[in-house]
Amino acid sequence: MMRSTGDRVPAAGPRGPSTGCGAAVGQIPPTRLVALFLAPGAAVTIAFVLLAPPAQTLGLPPLAALLAAIAFVLVPIELGIVLWAGPLPHRSPIHARTWLWLVPVLLVAAFAGSGLGMLVEPAIQTTLFGWLPDWFRDPLQADHVAGYSRTAWITTLAAYLVLNGVIGPVVEELYFRGYLLPRMQYLGRWAPLVNVTLFSLYHLWSPWQLMSRIIGFAPTVYAVSRWRNVQLGVVVHCMLNIISVATVGALVLGRL
């Protein structure tokens, strides 16, 4: 059980993460930690809700509004905190042979785990979130491709690849695994699980995917913690998102 001690939380022990200079990383108390996880997600969701109607008025799918929220809200907030914090602790080198087997294993685990979670997603979305507008539950609007011009789709998909395939996951990994994960090591072996759970909850714009994200991405978060290397999370996260974007892009373009 986590026990709050105000603004003072014991720093990580001798085996905990350290900066490049060997100094222990300061730990973040539970209440502030939860806020640092969820506040950026709340800001992105609010921006998405506010930008979606004007985006559709301009002839763009709601996805364009979510991408704008990523570019102008998510990236400045999370990257700003990372840059303010200074060098990231999790920078231990990984042998090339480990990269060659570990990344494919994590990708397979992510797709398998996400697939299991997706089995219950439709029921969760309909039962708990059916009251939300269609554009919120499906910003891609894949069933209404013909409702937007080819130019609108190509522009949106190009931004989707750049922002959701590369920039977004890089910034998220630097923030959630590079900045926050080393600062919650007082949770011990539970730190990776708490990290991936709060990371999944942070996606307030798609809460029905909570279980898919936890099950699918937990192995990667544990691997980042085990090997103390944030680049591992960046590579896996980017590859997962790029594959997803490519699949979605092929679906949309095939219907134009």
LONUMI-928529 format. One record per residue (C-alpha): residue number from 1; residue in three letters; chain; x, y, z. Coordinates in steps of 0.25 Angstrom, whole numbers, plus 5000, padded with zeros to 4 digits. Each point is the difference from the previous one (the first is absolute). Layout:
[rec NUM,ALA,A,[X,Y,Z]] ...
end
This chain:
[rec 1,MET,A,[5000,5000,5000]] [rec 2,MET,A,[5005,5014,4997]] [rec 3,ARG,A,[5001,5009,5012]] [rec 4,SER,A,[5001,5015,4997]] [rec 5,THR,A,[5010,5008,5008]] [rec 6,GLY,A,[4997,5014,4995]] [rec 7,ASP,A,[5010,5006,4991]] [rec 8,ARG,A,[5012,4991,5005]] [rec 9,VAL,A,[5001,4986,4995]] [rec 10,PRO,A,[5013,4992,5002]] [rec 11,ALA,A,[5009,5000,4988]] [rec 12,ALA,A,[5003,4987,4993]] [rec 13,GLY,A,[5009,4991,5008]] [rec 14,PRO,A,[5014,4996,4995]] [rec 15,ARG,A,[4995,4991,4989]] [rec 16,GLY,A,[4990,5011,4995]] [rec 17,PRO,A,[5002,5009,4988]] [rec 18,SER,A,[5011,5011,5000]] [rec 19,THR,A,[5003,5011,4990]] [rec 20,GLY,A,[5012,5000,4992]] [rec 21,CYS,A,[5008,5007,5011]] [rec 22,GLY,A,[4996,4988,5010]] [rec 23,ALA,A,[4991,5008,5008]] [rec 24,ALA,A,[4987,4994,5005]] [rec 25,VAL,A,[4987,5004,4993]] [rec 26,GLY,A,[4990,5007,5008]] [rec 27,GLN,A,[4987,4993,5002]] [rec 28,ILE,A,[4986,5006,4998]] [rec 29,PRO,A,[4990,4998,5010]] [rec 30,PRO,A,[4987,4992,4996]] [rec 31,THR,A,[4990,5011,4999]] [rec 32,ARG,A,[5009,5009,4992]] [rec 33,LEU,A,[5004,4988,4992]] [rec 34,VAL,A,[4986,4997,4996]] [rec 35,ALA,A,[4998,5014,4996]] [rec 36,LEU,A,[5012,5000,4991]] [rec 37,PHE,A,[4995,4988,4993]] [rec 38,LEU,A,[4985,5004,4998]] [rec 39,ALA,A,[5001,5015,4998]] [rec 40,PRO,A,[5006,5000,4986]] [rec 41,GLY,A,[4990,4990,4996]] [rec 42,ALA,A,[4988,5009,5005]] [rec 43,ALA,A,[5006,5012,4993]] [rec 44,VAL,A,[5001,4992,4987]] [rec 45,THR,A,[4986,4995,5001]] [rec 46,ILE,A,[4994,5014,5003]] [rec 47,ALA,A,[5008,5005,4988]] [rec 48,PHE,A,[4995,4989,4991]] [rec 49,VAL,A,[4985,5003,5004]] [rec 50,LEU,A,[5002,5015,4997]] [rec 51,LEU,A,[5007,4998,4987]] [rec 52,ALA,A,[4991,4989,4994]] [rec 53,PRO,A,[4988,5008,4996]] [rec 54,PRO,A,[5009,5011,4993]] [rec 55,ALA,A,[5008,4989,4993]] [rec 56,GLN,A,[4988,4993,4994]] [rec 57,THR,A,[4995,5014,4996]] [rec 58,LEU,A,[5013,5001,4992]] [rec 59,GLY,A,[4997,4987,4993]] [rec 60,LEU,A,[5010,4992,5009]] [rec 61,PRO,A,[4997,4987,5007]] [rec 62,PRO,A,[5000,5001,5016]] [rec 63,LEU,A,[5013,4993,5000]] [rec 64,ALA,A,[5006,5013,4995]] [rec 65,ALA,A,[4996,5006,5013]] [rec 66,LEU,A,[5006,4990,5008]] [rec 67,LEU,A,[5013,5001,4993]] [rec 68,ALA,A,[5000,5015,5002]] [rec 69,ALA,A,[4998,4998,5015]] [rec 70,ILE,A,[5012,4990,4999]] [rec 71,ALA,A,[5008,5011,4993]] [rec 72,PHE,A,[4996,5012,5008]] [rec 73,VAL,A,[4997,4995,5014]] [rec 74,LEU,A,[5006,4986,5002]] [rec 75,VAL,A,[5014,5003,4994]] [rec 76,PRO,A,[5002,5013,5007]] [rec 77,ILE,A,[4996,4996,5014]] [rec 78,GLU,A,[5007,4986,5000]] [rec 79,LEU,A,[5013,5004,4993]] [rec 80,GLY,A,[5000,5013,5008]] [rec 81,ILE,A,[5001,4993,5013]] [rec 82,VAL,A,[5010,4990,4994]] [rec 83,LEU,A,[5009,5011,4996]] [rec 84,TRP,A,[4998,5007,5013]] [rec 85,ALA,A,[5004,4988,5008]] [rec 86,GLY,A,[5013,4998,4993]] [rec 87,PRO,A,[5008,4987,4996]] [rec 88,LEU,A,[4991,4988,5000]] [rec 89,PRO,A,[5005,4989,5010]] [rec 90,HIS,A,[4996,4987,4992]] [rec 91,ARG,A,[5012,5001,4990]] [rec 92,SER,A,[5007,4986,5002]] [rec 93,PRO,A,[5005,4994,4988]] [rec 94,ILE,A,[4994,4987,4994]] [rec 95,HIS,A,[5008,4990,4992]] [rec 96,ALA,A,[4997,4999,4985]] [rec 97,ARG,A,[4996,4986,5002]] [rec 98,THR,A,[4990,5003,5010]] [rec 99,TRP,A,[4994,5010,4992]] [rec 100,LEU,A,[4998,4990,4988]] [rec 101,TRP,A,[4992,4990,5009]] [rec 102,LEU,A,[4994,5010,5010]] [rec 103,VAL,A,[4993,5009,4990]] [rec 104,PRO,A,[4993,4990,4992]] [rec 105,VAL,A,[4995,4993,5013]] [rec 106,LEU,A,[4995,5012,5006]] [rec 107,LEU,A,[4992,5004,4987]] [rec 108,VAL,A,[4994,4986,4999]] [rec 109,ALA,A,[4996,5001,5015]] [rec 110,ALA,A,[4994,5014,4997]] [rec 111,PHE,A,[4992,4995,4989]] [rec 112,ALA,A,[4995,4987,5007]] [rec 113,GLY,A,[4997,5008,5012]] [rec 114,SER,A,[4992,5011,4993]] [rec 115,GLY,A,[4993,4989,4992]] [rec 116,LEU,A,[4995,4994,5013]] [rec 117,GLY,A,[4996,5014,5005]] [rec 118,MET,A,[4992,5003,4987]] [rec 119,LEU,A,[4991,4988,5002]] [rec 120,VAL,A,[4993,5008,5011]] [rec 121,GLU,A,[5002,5014,4995]] [rec 122,PRO,A,[4987,5000,4991]] [rec 123,ALA,A,[4991,4996,5012]] [rec 124,ILE,A,[5007,5010,5009]] [rec 125,GLN,A,[4999,5011,4990]] [rec 126,THR,A,[4985,4998,4998]] [rec 127,THR,A,[4996,4997,5014]] [rec 128,LEU,A,[5008,5011,5008]] [rec 129,PHE,A,[5003,5010,4989]] [rec 130,GLY,A,[4989,4999,4990]] [rec 131,TRP,A,[4995,5014,5005]] [rec 132,LEU,A,[5012,5006,4994]] [rec 133,PRO,A,[4998,5006,4986]] [rec 134,ASP,A,[5004,4992,4988]] [rec 135,TRP,A,[5012,5009,4996]] [rec 136,PHE,A,[5006,4998,5014]] [rec 137,ARG,A,[4999,4985,5000]] [rec 138,ASP,A,[5005,4999,4986]] [rec 139,PRO,A,[5008,5012,4996]] [rec 140,LEU,A,[5005,4993,4988]] [rec 141,GLN,A,[4986,4999,4994]] [rec 142,ALA,A,[5005,4988,4992]] [rec 143,ASP,A,[4985,4996,4996]] [rec 144,HIS,A,[4998,5014,4994]] [rec 145,VAL,A,[5013,5002,4992]] [rec 146,ALA,A,[4992,5005,4988]] [rec 147,GLY,A,[4995,5012,5009]] [rec 148,TYR,A,[5013,5007,4999]] [rec 149,SER,A,[5009,5003,4988]] [rec 150,ARG,A,[5012,4993,4995]] [rec 151,THR,A,[5009,5012,5003]] [rec 152,ALA,A,[4994,5000,5015]] [rec 153,TRP,A,[5003,4986,5002]] [rec 154,ILE,A,[5014,5000,4994]] [rec 155,THR,A,[5004,5012,5008]] [rec 156,THR,A,[4994,4994,5013]] [rec 157,LEU,A,[5007,4987,4998]] [rec 158,ALA,A,[5013,5006,4997]] [rec 159,ALA,A,[4999,5008,5013]] [rec 160,TYR,A,[4995,4987,5007]] [rec 161,LEU,A,[5013,4993,4996]] [rec 162,VAL,A,[5009,5011,5005]] [rec 163,LEU,A,[4993,5003,5012]] [rec 164,ASN,A,[4994,4987,5005]] [rec 165,GLY,A,[5011,4991,4993]] [rec 166,VAL,A,[5012,5008,5005]] [rec 167,ILE,A,[4999,5013,5007]] [rec 168,GLY,A,[4989,4996,5010]] [rec 169,PRO,A,[5006,4986,5004]] [rec 170,VAL,A,[5014,5006,5002]] [rec 171,VAL,A,[4995,5011,5009]] [rec 172,GLU,A,[4991,4991,5008]] [rec 173,GLU,A,[5012,4990,5002]] [rec 174,LEU,A,[5009,5011,5004]] [rec 175,TYR,A,[4990,5005,5010]] [rec 176,PHE,A,[4993,4988,5006]] [rec 177,ARG,A,[5012,4990,4999]] [rec 178,GLY,A,[5012,5010,5000]] [rec 179,TYR,A,[4995,5010,5010]] [rec 180,LEU,A,[4989,4994,5009]] [rec 181,LEU,A,[5004,4985,5001]] [rec 182,PRO,A,[5013,5003,5007]] [rec 183,ARG,A,[4993,5009,5009]] [rec 184,MET,A,[4990,4989,5005]] [rec 185,GLN,A,[5011,4990,5004]] [rec 186,TYR,A,[4995,5000,5015]] [rec 187,LEU,A,[4989,4991,4995]] [rec 188,GLY,A,[5010,4989,4998]] [rec 189,ARG,A,[4996,4989,4991]] [rec 190,TRP,A,[4986,5006,4998]] [rec 191,ALA,A,[5006,5013,4993]] [rec 192,PRO,A,[4999,4995,4986]] [rec 193,LEU,A,[4985,4995,5002]] [rec 194,VAL,A,[4996,5013,5006]] [rec 195,ASN,A,[5007,5008,4989]] [rec 196,VAL,A,[4993,4992,4989]] [rec 197,THR,A,[4987,5001,5007]] [rec 198,LEU,A,[5000,5015,5002]] [rec 199,PHE,A,[5006,5001,4986]] [rec 200,SER,A,[4987,4993,4995]] [rec 201,LEU,A,[4991,5008,5008]] [rec 202,TYR,A,[5007,5013,4995]] [rec 203,HIS,A,[4993,4997,4986]] [rec 204,LEU,A,[4987,5007,5004]] [rec 205,TRP,A,[4996,5001,4986]] [rec 206,SER,A,[4999,4985,4998]] [rec 207,PRO,A,[4997,4994,5014]] [rec 208,TRP,A,[4994,4988,4994]] [rec 209,GLN,A,[5014,4995,4996]] [rec 210,LEU,A,[5005,5000,5014]] [rec 211,MET,A,[5002,4985,5001]] [rec 212,SER,A,[5006,4999,4986]] [rec 213,ARG,A,[5011,5010,5004]] [rec 214,ILE,A,[5003,4994,5013]] [rec 215,ILE,A,[5001,4985,4995]] [rec 216,GLY,A,[5006,5004,4987]] [rec 217,PHE,A,[5011,5010,5005]] [rec 218,ALA,A,[5003,4994,5014]] [rec 219,PRO,A,[5011,4991,4995]] [rec 220,THR,A,[5007,5012,4993]] [rec 221,VAL,A,[4999,5009,5013]] [rec 222,TYR,A,[5006,4988,5008]] [rec 223,ALA,A,[5011,4999,4990]] [rec 224,VAL,A,[5004,5014,5001]] [rec 225,SER,A,[5000,4999,5015]] [rec 226,ARG,A,[5008,4987,4999]] [rec 227,TRP,A,[5011,5005,4990]] [rec 228,ARG,A,[4999,5015,5005]] [rec 229,ASN,A,[4999,5005,4986]] [rec 230,VAL,A,[4990,5010,4995]] [rec 231,GLN,A,[5004,4998,4986]] [rec 232,LEU,A,[4994,4986,5000]] [rec 233,GLY,A,[4986,5006,5003]] [rec 234,VAL,A,[5002,5010,4989]] [rec 235,VAL,A,[5003,4990,4989]] [rec 236,VAL,A,[4989,4990,5004]] [rec 237,HIS,A,[4990,5011,5002]] [rec 238,CYS,A,[5003,5007,4986]] [rec 239,MET,A,[5000,4986,4993]] [rec 240,LEU,A,[4987,4997,5006]] [rec 241,ASN,A,[4993,5013,4996]] [rec 242,ILE,A,[5006,5000,4986]] [rec 243,ILE,A,[4995,4987,4997]] [rec 244,SER,A,[4986,5004,5006]] [rec 245,VAL,A,[5001,5013,4991]] [rec 246,ALA,A,[5004,4992,4988]] [rec 247,THR,A,[4988,4991,5002]] [rec 248,VAL,A,[4990,5011,5002]] [rec 249,GLY,A,[5006,5008,4988]] [rec 250,ALA,A,[4998,4988,4991]] [rec 251,LEU,A,[4986,4998,5005]] [rec 252,VAL,A,[4996,5014,4997]] [rec 253,LEU,A,[5007,5002,4987]] [rec 254,GLY,A,[4994,4987,4995]] [rec 255,ARG,A,[4986,5006,5002]] [rec 256,LEU,A,[5003,5013,4993]] 
end
